[in-house]
Amino acid sequence: MEREITQIEAAKLIDMKQPDLSKLLRGQFKLVSVEKLLRMLTAFDQDVKITAKPHRKRGEAGRITFIPA
């Protein structure tokens, strides 16, 4: 189910200022910790699944991928 709320309403729901939420939605993730981001997702009725697996190419750093359902 998709909620139709304003950024101001959403910011209040997750205890964040609207300008900071706007920055977050534009990809500026330095404003929030991983813990706060997870709490935000669950506040909007999202289940969060974290899967760790070995990276296939030796000598390269692993990747972080977000896959919306």
Buried (B, 14 or more C-beta within 10 A) or exposed (E): EEEEEEEEEBBBBBEBEBEBBEBBEEEEEEBBEEEBBBBBEEEEEEEEEEEEEEEEEEEEEEEEEEEEE
